Amino acid sequence: MPIPFIVGAVALIAGAAGMGSGIRGGIKMKDANDTMKIAQERHNKNIDRFKNQNKKTTADMDNVGNLELNILSNFKEFQDVFEKIKNRPEFKEYKREGVNLPKYDGEKLKKVSAEAAMLMAAISGAAAGTAGGFAAAGTGTVATTISLSTMALGGGAVAAGGGGAALGTAVLGGATLGIGLLVGGMIFNFTGSKLSDKADEAYSQMLRAEEKIDKSCEYMQELSGVSKEFLGELNTVNDIYAKNFAALKKTVLTDGKTDWNDFTGDEKLTTENTVLLVALLYNMCKVKLVLKSDNEDEPGEINKKEINGSINEAKRFIADKNLAA
């Protein structure tokens, strides 16, 4: 075969080989781009899922905390009415199976109520002064959003000695003004970071983040469930208290009875029940929904034992005293 034909044949084969390599390279690039796109889209969906659950859990915690502060701040009105009653007996602690309520302590209630009122005013004032800056945060009302970082860690109304109201959902770590609830440092570094430019590494990063997000969402879902259950029982007790306190106010303020000796048997029983309901509400407001974690990168343990104990105590008391809203 003449040399020119040999050279031409070799060139043709080399060109075909080069074209094959180019095609394979193009396929690899497309696969890499597809992998990156899939990883990023899945990562974004995971982040949205986390943010949505975060918003729901923040709201559930805030509902508990707002009610706690309202209950505690209203104790002053009870004390003002109760202290008008002369010759009243000493109301001692109440102990039954599964129920242990402290005796009436007017000074403690006065302090608790004042602290709760001050805290509510501070939260309200902060919200009014910074509404524009936080309204766009998308984590609930401005007032409750600001409240998140004004509370100490731990849960349980601060005025009641709980170490930070339940609406301070900063108990889960990482929460600051306008940001809302983040579950410790578990996914904080993933939510704002870009995935690697390398397809395989990006996909691996996404999977690691997804695992943490799944764990975070599962935790928040459980916390939401516990918060709603506790809120339901707290509302029940508060409604029963409101009914009994209304009757007590009628006796003292409307009917003008201020001497215990002038009270009827039913009026005395209503007074006693109201005092005990105050003690029960006080106990419930001290419950820590979340225990502070020793590891700042992990969320605190959900305090299910104390929460369930408080709910059961309330149910037993209401049943023992045959009370209803």
Secondary structure, 3 states (H helix, E strand, C coil): CCHHHHHHHHHHHHHHHHHHHHHHHHHHHHHHHHHHHHHHHHHHHHHHHHHHHHHHHHHHHHHHHHHHHHHHHCHHHHHHHHCCCECCCCCCCEEECCEEECCCCHHHHHHHHHHHHHHHHHHHHHHHHCHHHHHHHCCCCHHHHHHCCCCCCCCCCHHHCCCCCCCCHHHHCCCCCCCCCCCCCCCHHHHCCCCCCCHHHHHHHHHHHHHHHHHHHHHHHHHHHHHHHHHHHHHHHHHHHHHHHHHHHHHHHHCCCCEHHHCCHHHHHHHHHHHHHHHHHHHHHCCCCECCCCCCCCCCCECHHHHHHHHHHHHHHHHHCCCCC
